Amino acid sequence: MRDQKERVYSIERLTRNEFEYALELNLITQEQYDNYLQELNELTSYIYEKYKDDPSFYPDDWDKINNYYEKIVALDFVRDYIKEGLEDSWLIEM
């Protein structure tokens, strides 16, 4: 069974790579890229700081993560196989 932080890290890595890909292909602007990364960094910083000593996640935190996840998979420029990878990372323990 995977650690919760590892699961969040996997979502972060896939998402960050997709933003970089979209920027390289001019599917998003530099400003959009910066905004997407800022939002991702805020979420992951919150998670890593809050849970650096305790791997237990709480329902409110899962709601934040889930809302972010749903927002990302709804973006037009996110490729289908990335969405599938995010879904696998997200659902692995559910």
N, C-alpha and C positions, 0 to 999 in steps of 0.2 A: 504494500500500500504506500502510495506516495505521500510525502509530507505536504501539508497545506502551502507552506511557503514555496516549496518547489513547484507546485502547481501554478501559483501566482507568477513565479519567475518565468515559467514556460509561456504563459499567456503574455507576459511583458515582452519577452524575447521575440515571439512571433509577431506581435503587434508592432513593435519598434522596427523590425525588418520590413514589414509591409509598408509602413510610413516612408521609410527610406526608398523603397522600390517605387512607390507612387510619386515621390518627389523627383527621382531620377528620370522617370518617364513623363514628367510634367502633368501628371494627373491631379496633383495638388500644388498649391503655391508654397513658397517658403514660409509665408505667414501662417497658412493652414498647418503646415508641417510643425512649425514651432508651437502652435496652439495644441495640436494633438499630443506632441511630446510633453508639453507642460502638464496637461491633464493626466497623462499616463504617469509622469513622474510624481505628481501630487498623490495619486492613488497608491502607487507602490511605496513611496516614502512613508505614507501613513501606515500602510500594512507592515512594512519591515520594522518601523520604529515601535509600533504598538505590540508586535508579536516577536520581538527579537529574543525574548526570554521565555515566551509561552506560545506553544504551537496551536493553542485552542482558538478557533475563530468563533465569533458570536453571530447570531442572526442579523443584526444591524450591519455588521461588516460584510457578510455575504450579500446582503441587499445592495450595498455600494458596489461591490465587485460585479455582481450580476447586472446591475444597471449599466455599468461601463461595458461589460462584455456584450450586452445586447445592442448598445450604441455602435460598437465597432463592427459587429457582423452585419449591421444594417447599412454600412457605408458602401456606396456603389463601387468604389475603386478597390475594395478588398476582394482578392481573388477567391474563387470557390474552394480551392484546396487549402487555402489559409483558414477560411471559415471552418472547414472540416477539422483542421488541426487544432483550432481554438476550441471547437466543440469537444474534440477528444480530450484535450487538456482540462476542459471545464467539467465534463461529465464523468471523468475517470473514477471518481469516488461516489458518485450519486447512484 
